[in-house]
Amino acid sequence: MNRNTLLIASLPALLGASQTLTQAGTIAACMLTMSLAHQALLSPVRARLSGPPYWAASLLLLAALASCLQLSLRAWALPLALSLGYFPALVCLQCLAVDQHLPAEGRWRALLVQNTGLILACLVLGAVRQGLAEGLGVQLASHPAGALLLLGLLLALYNGLRPGPAPSRRQGTR
């Protein structure tokens, strides 16, 4: 699976709905629930349909799952659903990217690995944003632009802590 496609499809929900650790945990649970339910319910259809009918079935299933998710959040956690806004529905983009780029073999393992990475990034970003905004009074951390800056800093820290130099993708080519 192309990690960049999944990350780009997950950025709206990751950056917009992770102001606090509670919001980050909720959006991470929405990501995991939606993607697992989408893949599980679409697996019997995958063998019978292909092309445009398959994508239509996938979109209809995602619309139904997103509606159920929004309604359940509003029913059981209304203040949290209001603070998250439309971001749980944007998880559908991530589900479409996952469905398009998952390999045929080892599909569930690749899905769980990608979702685990996204959930960890979401929780770390939510905890750092909440700590900076509430603990240190850095109000930029509570805005989506501040989340983008913090995500860049976390990626730079991750790359700095990785052992060995990063290989150049253009090495040996002109």
Secondary structure in CASP SS format (residue, H / E / C, confidence):
PFRMAT SS
TARGET T0000
AUTHOR 0000-0000-0000
METHOD secondary structure of the structure
MODEL  1
M C 1.00
N C 1.00
R H 1.00
N H 1.00
T H 1.00
L H 1.00
L H 1.00
I H 1.00
A H 1.00
S H 1.00
L H 1.00
P H 1.00
A H 1.00
L H 1.00
L H 1.00
G H 1.00
A C 1.00
S C 1.00
Q C 1.00
T C 1.00
L H 1.00
T H 1.00
Q H 1.00
A H 1.00
G H 1.00
T H 1.00
I H 1.00
A H 1.00
A H 1.00
C H 1.00
M H 1.00
L H 1.00
T H 1.00
M H 1.00
S H 1.00
L H 1.00
A H 1.00
H H 1.00
Q H 1.00
A H 1.00
L H 1.00
L H 1.00
S H 1.00
P H 1.00
V H 1.00
R H 1.00
A C 1.00
R C 1.00
L C 1.00
S C 1.00
G C 1.00
P H 1.00
P H 1.00
Y H 1.00
W H 1.00
A H 1.00
A H 1.00
S H 1.00
L H 1.00
L H 1.00
L H 1.00
L H 1.00
A H 1.00
A H 1.00
L H 1.00
A H 1.00
S H 1.00
C H 1.00
L H 1.00
Q H 1.00
L H 1.00
S H 1.00
L H 1.00
R H 1.00
A H 1.00
W H 1.00
A C 1.00
L H 1.00
P H 1.00
L H 1.00
A H 1.00
L H 1.00
S H 1.00
L H 1.00
G C 1.00
Y C 1.00
F C 1.00
P C 1.00
A C 1.00
L C 1.00
V H 1.00
C H 1.00
L H 1.00
Q H 1.00
C H 1.00
L H 1.00
A H 1.00
V H 1.00
D H 1.00
Q H 1.00
H H 1.00
L C 1.00
P C 1.00
A C 1.00
E C 1.00
G C 1.00
R H 1.00
W H 1.00
R H 1.00
A H 1.00
L H 1.00
L H 1.00
V H 1.00
Q H 1.00
N H 1.00
T H 1.00
G H 1.00
L H 1.00
I H 1.00
L H 1.00
A H 1.00
C H 1.00
L H 1.00
V H 1.00
L H 1.00
G H 1.00
A H 1.00
V H 1.00
R H 1.00
Q H 1.00
G H 1.00
L H 1.00
A H 1.00
E H 1.00
G H 1.00
L C 1.00
G C 1.00
V C 1.00
Q H 1.00
L H 1.00
A H 1.00
S H 1.00
H C 1.00
P H 1.00
A H 1.00
G H 1.00
A H 1.00
L H 1.00
L H 1.00
L H 1.00
L H 1.00
G H 1.00
L H 1.00
L H 1.00
L H 1.00
A H 1.00
L H 1.00
Y H 1.00
N H 1.00
G H 1.00
L H 1.00
R C 1.00
P C 1.00
G C 1.00
P C 1.00
A C 1.00
P C 1.00
S C 1.00
R C 1.00
R C 1.00
Q C 1.00
G C 1.00
T C 1.00
R C 1.00
END
